[in-house]
Amino acid sequence: MTSSKQEAQWALRAQSGDREALELLLRGVLPALRRYVGGLAGPERSDDVLQDVLLTVCRKLVWLREPLAFRAWAYRIASRAVFRQLKKERNRREEPVDESVLEEVPAQGVAADVAAELVDLDGLPAASRAVLTLHFREEMTLPEVAAVLEIPLGTVKSRLAYGLNAIRRQLGTRRNT
Protein backbone atom coordinates (compact mmCIF):
# COMPACT_ATOMS: atom_id res chain seq x y z
CA MET A 1 0.00 0.00 0.00
CA THR A 2 1.33 3.40 -0.92
CA SER A 3 1.37 6.31 1.48
CA SER A 4 -1.13 9.13 1.14
CA LYS A 5 1.75 11.56 0.58
CA GLN A 6 3.03 9.47 -2.33
CA GLU A 7 -0.49 9.25 -3.75
CA ALA A 8 -0.86 13.03 -3.38
CA GLN A 9 2.37 13.57 -5.33
CA TRP A 10 1.20 11.22 -8.08
CA ALA A 11 -2.20 12.93 -8.13
CA LEU A 12 -0.60 16.35 -8.57
CA ARG A 13 1.64 15.06 -11.35
CA ALA A 14 -1.30 13.28 -13.01
CA GLN A 15 -3.36 16.48 -12.86
CA SER A 16 -0.54 18.12 -14.82
CA GLY A 17 -0.78 15.46 -17.53
CA ASP A 18 1.88 12.98 -16.37
CA ARG A 19 0.59 9.62 -17.65
CA GLU A 20 3.15 7.60 -15.69
CA ALA A 21 1.97 9.22 -12.45
CA LEU A 22 -1.64 8.46 -13.37
CA GLU A 23 -0.75 4.81 -13.97
CA LEU A 24 1.10 4.58 -10.64
CA LEU A 25 -1.84 6.23 -8.88
CA LEU A 26 -4.38 3.82 -10.38
CA ARG A 27 -2.21 0.77 -9.76
CA GLY A 28 -1.81 1.83 -6.14
CA VAL A 29 -5.53 2.15 -5.46
CA LEU A 30 -6.80 -0.64 -7.75
CA PRO A 31 -6.50 -3.63 -5.34
CA ALA A 32 -8.37 -1.80 -2.57
CA LEU A 33 -11.09 -0.57 -4.94
CA ARG A 34 -11.46 -4.07 -6.41
CA ARG A 35 -12.03 -5.53 -2.92
CA TYR A 36 -14.44 -2.76 -2.01
CA VAL A 37 -16.49 -2.85 -5.23
CA GLY A 38 -16.51 -6.66 -5.26
CA GLY A 39 -17.74 -6.74 -1.68
CA LEU A 40 -20.60 -4.36 -2.40
CA ALA A 41 -21.60 -5.16 -5.96
CA GLY A 42 -20.78 -8.86 -6.01
CA PRO A 43 -18.34 -10.67 -8.27
CA GLU A 44 -20.67 -10.76 -11.28
CA ARG A 45 -20.91 -6.96 -11.46
CA SER A 46 -17.61 -5.84 -9.98
CA ASP A 47 -15.53 -5.70 -13.17
CA ASP A 48 -18.00 -3.46 -15.00
CA VAL A 49 -18.51 -1.18 -12.02
CA LEU A 50 -14.77 -1.01 -11.36
CA GLN A 51 -14.12 -0.03 -14.97
CA ASP A 52 -16.66 2.79 -14.64
CA VAL A 53 -15.01 3.89 -11.40
CA LEU A 54 -11.53 4.03 -12.93
CA LEU A 55 -12.80 5.96 -15.95
CA THR A 56 -14.53 8.45 -13.67
CA VAL A 57 -11.38 8.83 -11.56
CA CYS A 58 -9.34 9.54 -14.71
CA ARG A 59 -11.90 12.00 -16.08
CA LYS A 60 -12.46 13.91 -12.85
CA LEU A 61 -8.96 13.87 -11.39
CA VAL A 62 -8.30 17.39 -12.68
CA TRP A 63 -11.03 18.67 -10.31
CA LEU A 64 -9.63 17.00 -7.19
CA ARG A 65 -8.82 19.90 -4.86
CA GLU A 66 -7.20 17.95 -2.03
CA PRO A 67 -4.65 15.47 -3.44
CA LEU A 68 -4.02 14.11 0.08
CA ALA A 69 -7.64 12.94 0.07
CA PHE A 70 -7.28 11.02 -3.21
CA ARG A 71 -8.03 7.58 -1.74
CA ALA A 72 -11.16 8.73 0.10
CA TRP A 73 -12.26 10.56 -3.06
CA ALA A 74 -11.78 7.37 -5.14
CA TYR A 75 -13.79 5.35 -2.59
CA ARG A 76 -16.55 7.97 -2.76
CA ILE A 77 -16.68 7.59 -6.55
CA ALA A 78 -16.76 3.80 -6.14
CA SER A 79 -19.57 3.99 -3.58
CA ARG A 80 -21.68 6.14 -5.85
CA ALA A 81 -21.06 3.87 -8.84
CA VAL A 82 -22.02 0.74 -6.89
CA PHE A 83 -25.16 2.31 -5.42
CA ARG A 84 -26.16 3.61 -8.87
CA GLN A 85 -25.71 0.12 -10.36
CA LEU A 86 -27.66 -1.55 -7.55
CA LYS A 87 -30.46 0.99 -7.91
CA LYS A 88 -30.65 0.36 -11.67
CA GLU A 89 -30.90 -3.37 -11.09
CA ARG A 90 -33.50 -2.98 -8.37
CA ASN A 91 -35.59 -0.85 -10.72
CA ARG A 92 -35.32 -3.45 -13.48
CA ARG A 93 -36.58 -6.22 -11.18
CA GLU A 94 -34.65 -8.97 -12.89
CA GLU A 95 -35.61 -12.63 -12.57
CA PRO A 96 -34.58 -13.90 -9.09
CA VAL A 97 -31.91 -16.57 -8.84
CA ASP A 98 -33.19 -20.05 -7.99
CA GLU A 99 -31.62 -20.62 -4.56
CA SER A 100 -32.44 -24.35 -4.62
CA VAL A 101 -29.93 -24.85 -7.44
CA LEU A 102 -27.21 -23.28 -5.31
CA GLU A 103 -28.04 -25.54 -2.37
CA GLU A 104 -27.39 -28.64 -4.50
CA VAL A 105 -23.73 -27.69 -5.03
CA PRO A 106 -21.64 -29.61 -2.45
CA ALA A 107 -19.36 -27.69 -0.12
CA GLN A 108 -15.65 -27.95 -0.88
CA GLY A 109 -13.83 -27.95 2.48
CA VAL A 110 -12.73 -24.86 4.35
CA ALA A 111 -12.69 -22.54 1.31
CA ALA A 112 -16.41 -23.11 0.82
CA ASP A 113 -17.07 -22.31 4.50
CA VAL A 114 -15.12 -19.05 4.23
CA ALA A 115 -16.93 -18.16 1.00
CA ALA A 116 -20.27 -18.86 2.67
CA GLU A 117 -19.36 -16.44 5.46
CA LEU A 118 -18.55 -13.75 2.91
CA VAL A 119 -21.76 -14.34 0.98
CA ASP A 120 -23.76 -13.54 4.13
CA LEU A 121 -23.01 -9.85 3.55
CA ASP A 122 -25.09 -10.03 0.38
CA GLY A 123 -28.23 -10.24 2.49
CA LEU A 124 -27.51 -6.87 4.08
CA PRO A 125 -28.56 -3.54 2.60
CA ALA A 126 -25.85 -1.99 0.42
CA ALA A 127 -25.49 0.91 2.86
CA SER A 128 -24.56 -1.44 5.73
CA ARG A 129 -22.29 -3.51 3.46
CA ALA A 130 -20.43 -0.34 2.47
CA VAL A 131 -19.80 0.64 6.09
CA LEU A 132 -18.74 -2.88 7.10
CA THR A 133 -16.43 -3.24 4.10
CA LEU A 134 -14.73 0.14 4.53
CA HIS A 135 -14.33 -0.28 8.28
CA PHE A 136 -13.25 -3.92 8.52
CA ARG A 137 -11.72 -4.85 5.16
CA GLU A 138 -10.21 -1.50 4.26
CA GLU A 139 -9.42 -0.69 7.92
CA MET A 140 -10.79 2.85 7.83
CA THR A 141 -11.78 4.64 11.00
CA LEU A 142 -15.46 5.50 11.43
CA PRO A 143 -14.83 9.22 10.72
CA GLU A 144 -13.01 8.21 7.51
CA VAL A 145 -15.96 6.02 6.51
CA ALA A 146 -18.30 8.96 7.14
CA ALA A 147 -16.15 11.19 4.92
CA VAL A 148 -15.99 8.63 2.10
CA LEU A 149 -19.73 7.99 2.11
CA GLU A 150 -20.56 11.64 2.81
CA ILE A 151 -22.88 10.79 5.69
CA PRO A 152 -22.90 11.82 9.37
CA LEU A 153 -20.81 9.83 11.82
CA GLY A 154 -23.96 8.84 13.72
CA THR A 155 -25.38 7.30 10.55
CA VAL A 156 -22.16 5.33 10.05
CA LYS A 157 -22.42 4.01 13.60
CA SER A 158 -26.06 3.00 13.21
CA ARG A 159 -25.39 1.24 9.89
CA LEU A 160 -22.44 -0.55 11.46
CA ALA A 161 -24.56 -1.64 14.42
CA TYR A 162 -27.37 -2.79 12.13
CA GLY A 163 -24.95 -4.79 9.97
CA LEU A 164 -23.23 -6.42 12.93
CA ASN A 165 -26.56 -7.35 14.52
CA ALA A 166 -27.76 -8.85 11.24
CA ILE A 167 -24.57 -10.93 10.99
CA ARG A 168 -24.99 -12.08 14.61
CA ARG A 169 -28.57 -13.16 13.84
CA GLN A 170 -27.36 -15.06 10.75
CA LEU A 171 -24.65 -16.82 12.73
CA GLY A 172 -27.10 -17.64 15.52
CA THR A 173 -29.54 -19.11 13.02
CA ARG A 174 -26.76 -21.20 11.51
CA ARG A 175 -25.70 -22.58 14.86
CA ASN A 176 -29.26 -23.58 15.67
CA THR A 177 -29.69 -25.56 12.44
C-alpha positions, 0 to 999 in steps of 0.5 A, a space after each residue: 500500500 502506498 502512502 497518502 503523501 506518495 499518492 498526493 504527489 502522483 495525483 498532482 503530477 497526473 493532474 498536470 498530464 503525467 501519464 506515468 503518475 496516473 498509472 502509478 496512482 491507479 495501480 496503487 488504489 486498484 486492489 483496494 477498490 477491487 475488494 471494495 467494489 466486489 464486496 458491495 456489488 458482487 463478483 458478477 458486477 464488480 468488473 463493469 462497475 470497477 471499470 466505470 469507477 476508474 474511468 470516472 477517476 481519470 476523467 475527474 482527477 483534474 477537479 480533485 482539490 485535495 490530493 491528500 484525500 485522493 483515496 477517500 475521493 476514489 472510494 466515494 466515486 466507487 460507492 456512488 457507482 455501486 449504489 447507482 448500479 444496484 439501484 438500476 438493477 433494483 428498478 429493473 426487477 430482474 428474474 430472481 436466482 433459484 436458490 435451490 440450485 445453489 443448495 445442491 452444489 456440495 461444499 468444498 472444504 474450508 474454502 467453501 465455508 469461508 466463501 459462505 461467510 462472505 456471501 452472508 453480507 449479500 443479504 444486508 442492505 448496500 449501505 450497511 455492506 459499504 460501512 462494514 467493508 470500509 471499516 473492517 476490510 479497508 481498515 478505515 476509521 469510522 470518521 473516515 468512513 463517514 467522509 468517504 460515504 458523505 454521511 454523518 458519523 452517527 449514521 455510520 455508527 447506526 449502519 455498522 450496528 445494524 450490519 453487525 446485529 444482522 450478521 450475529 442473527 445469521 450466525 445464531 440461526 446457523 448454529 441452531 440448524 
